[in-house]
């Protein structure tokens, strides 16, 4: 078998990069934002924080907050015909 080359952030040069005007410290308001169960949100990655980052394929997808797990949230999204649950830190979520 052939072994896979690359890792989690492979081929994400532009997807996981910030605009020059948005670079700098991450705001604490975004880091500690709260979500209610059943609330809609959009997966928008914060490249400066690797903790609780989702797989880059799901970037830009919208989902529904299912529950809270520690400091993170369980978010249900549609990936094609399948419904998937991913665990995401609130810094990577955007209120819809």
Secondary structure, 3 states (H helix, E strand, C coil): CCCCCCCCCCCCCCCCCCCHHHCCCCCHHHHCCCCCCCCEEEECCCCCCCCCCCCHHHCCCEEEEEEEECCEEEEEEEECCEEEEEEEEHHHEEEC
